[in-house]
């Protein structure tokens, strides 16, 4: 059987708490039978991440299989990074690329040369989907 480092287990629990806060549960909430709640299960000398799906405590595995704690910790880091990535919208990425933070505030004013270059590189039709739809509609007539 695996020997679990107490620090690794504490770090896993901290990351599971973070996932629960990201999914809307208050800090310190322990809703082991609340649908949507993340928790861990231990067996076979390993740990896996599950999410509660029924009010009676039924779960489904989020990260399959019982993992060594060090492996689960690495997979949790990837899962949390994917969670954040999934929340970012295309508009937020465009704002970041244009020098704005996620609140719409200008990070640093671009120089005149940078502003001219951005304007030059910006497409004439900023929405290629609409342009394609317009082209396709015109082709059907």
N, C-alpha and C positions, 0 to 999 in steps of 0.2 A: 504494500500500500504506500501511497504518497505521504510524505511528511509535509504538512502545510506550514508555511511561515505565517506567524500571527500578523506581521505587517502586511503581507500579501492579502490575507483574508480581510483585514481592516480596509485596505485600499479597494478591494472588490466591493465591499459594503458601501464605501463612500461613493463609488461610481454608480452603483445601483440606486442610491439615494438621489444622485444627480439626475439619473434617467427619470426617476419618479417626479422630481421637480420640473424637469423639461416637459413631461407629459401632463403637467397641471396639478399635481398633488402638492399640498403645502409641505413645508420643511418639517421633518420629524414625523410625518404621517405614517402610521403603520396599518395599512389596510390590506392585510394578507388575503382577505376574501372580497376585495373590491375590484370589479372588472377594470382592466387597464393597468393595474398595479404591477410593477416589476418586482421580482424577488428571485432568490437563488434556491436551488435544491441540491442536496449533497447525497451521493451514493457511489458505490463502486470506487471509493477513494478519490472521487473527483467532484466537480461542481458544474452546474449548468444554469444559464439564465432562462427564466420562464416569465410569462406574462399571464396574469389571472384573466380568465375569459368567462367565468360564471360566478354567480353570487354564492355558490357553495364551495368555491375555492378551486374549481377546475382550472387547469393551466394548459398552455401550449408552449413548447420550447421555442425560444427566440434564437438562441445559439444551440445548435444540435449537439447532443452527446455530452457525457460527463467529462469535463476537461480538467487537466492539472491546473491548479490556481494561477500559476504563472502564464499559462497559455490562455486561460479565460480572461485574465487581466489585459493581455494584448488584444484579444478579440473585442473586449469591452471598449478599449480605446478606439478601435476601428468603428464599432457600432455608434459610439457617441459622435465621432467625426462625421459619419454618414448622416446621423440625425441632424447635425448642424448644417451640413451641405444640402440636405433635402429641404430645409427651411428657407434657404437663400433663393430669392427670385431672380429672374433675368434682369429685371429693372434694377435691383440692388447691385448686381455685377456691373451693369452699365454705369451706374452712378460711381462705383468705386473706380472703374476705368477712366471716367471723366474727372476724377479728383474729388468726389464727394463721399462723405462717410454714410453709414446706414441711416442717419437721421436727416440727410439732405443738406448738411452743412459743408461748405467748401473746405477741403482739407488745406490746400495751399493754392493761392491764385497762380494760374499758369502764366508764363511769360507770353509776350505778344507772339513770339515765334511758335511756342507750343500751342497756343490757342489757334493760330492760323493753320498749323499742321493738323490739329484735331478736326478743324472745320473742313480742311481739304480732304482728309481721309474719311470723313463721315459720308455715308452713302446719300445719294440724291433722294432716293425714296427710302426712308428709314424703316418701312415695314414691307419686307420682300414678300410676305404671305399675301398681303392685299394686292401688290403689284402682280403676283402670279395669278391670283383669283381673277383680277381684272383682265389679264391676258387670256386666261382660259374662257371666261365669259364671252369675250370678244371673238374668240375662235369658234365658238359654238353657233354663232349667228349665221 
